[in-house]
Amino acid sequence: MRPYLTIEVDDVDVVHADAVARGFDVVHPLTDEPWGVRRFLVVEPGGLVLNILGQTPLGDPERACAGRCRTAIGVLEVGLLRKVG
């Protein structure tokens, strides 16, 4: 399964726990990848697969940005490509 979009978050563990608690379909488990990210894949309500990731000590911590965890959860709640009308 290939992700449609990648979202980088400050704390991927928090986002993963919230996605699981809310019953979202996690299609790739939370995994530490050898290239310096910790990630999981989840299906948003519109059916798109999202790659949610955070930097590990091997990654670049300077790239972290506050508020991304909340943004990722919001995307999962309302769907990425929700039609308005």
C-alpha positions as CSV (number, residue, x, y, z in Angstrom):
1,M,0.0,0.0,0.0
2,R,1.5,3.3,-1.1
3,P,0.8,6.5,0.9
4,Y,-0.9,9.4,-0.9
5,L,0.6,12.1,1.5
6,T,3.3,12.3,4.2
7,I,2.7,14.4,7.3
8,E,5.6,15.0,9.7
9,V,4.7,15.4,13.3
10,D,6.5,16.3,16.5
11,D,5.5,13.1,18.4
12,V,4.4,10.3,16.2
13,D,3.7,8.1,19.2
14,V,1.0,10.5,20.4
15,V,-0.6,10.7,17.0
16,H,-0.5,6.9,16.5
17,A,-2.1,6.3,20.0
18,D,-4.8,8.8,19.2
19,A,-5.5,7.2,15.7
20,V,-5.8,3.8,17.3
21,A,-8.0,5.0,20.1
22,R,-10.3,6.6,17.6
23,G,-10.5,3.4,15.5
24,F,-8.7,4.5,12.4
25,D,-7.4,1.8,10.1
26,V,-3.7,1.6,10.7
27,V,-2.4,-0.4,7.7
28,H,1.3,-0.3,8.5
29,P,2.4,-0.5,12.2
30,L,4.4,2.1,14.0
31,T,8.0,1.3,12.8
32,D,11.5,2.8,13.4
33,E,12.9,2.9,9.8
34,P,16.7,2.7,9.2
35,W,16.7,6.1,7.4
36,G,15.9,8.0,10.6
37,V,12.1,8.2,10.9
38,R,9.5,6.6,13.0
39,R,6.2,6.2,11.1
40,F,2.9,4.4,10.5
41,L,0.4,4.4,7.6
42,V,-3.3,5.1,8.3
43,V,-6.3,5.4,6.1
44,E,-8.2,8.7,6.4
45,P,-12.1,8.7,6.1
46,G,-11.9,9.5,2.4
47,G,-9.9,6.3,1.8
48,L,-6.5,7.9,1.2
49,V,-3.4,6.3,2.8
50,L,-1.4,8.8,4.9
51,N,2.2,8.3,6.0
52,I,2.5,9.8,9.5
53,L,6.1,10.2,10.6
54,G,8.5,11.8,13.1
55,Q,12.2,12.2,13.2
56,T,14.3,9.7,15.2
57,P,17.7,10.5,16.7
58,L,19.2,9.5,13.3
59,G,16.9,12.0,11.6
60,D,17.1,15.8,11.7
61,P,15.5,17.2,14.8
62,E,15.9,20.8,13.5
63,R,13.1,20.1,11.1
64,A,10.5,19.6,13.8
65,C,7.6,22.1,13.8
66,A,5.2,22.7,16.7
67,G,1.5,22.0,16.0
68,R,1.9,19.2,13.4
69,C,0.5,16.5,15.7
70,R,-2.8,18.5,16.0
71,T,-2.8,19.0,12.2
72,A,-2.4,15.3,11.5
73,I,-5.2,14.4,13.9
74,G,-7.4,17.0,12.3
75,V,-6.8,15.6,8.8
76,L,-7.8,12.1,10.0
77,E,-11.0,13.4,11.6
78,V,-12.4,15.3,8.7
79,G,-10.8,13.5,5.7
80,L,-8.2,14.9,3.4
81,L,-10.3,15.7,0.4
82,R,-13.7,16.3,1.8
83,K,-16.2,17.7,-0.7
84,V,-18.0,20.9,0.3
85,G,-21.4,21.5,-1.1
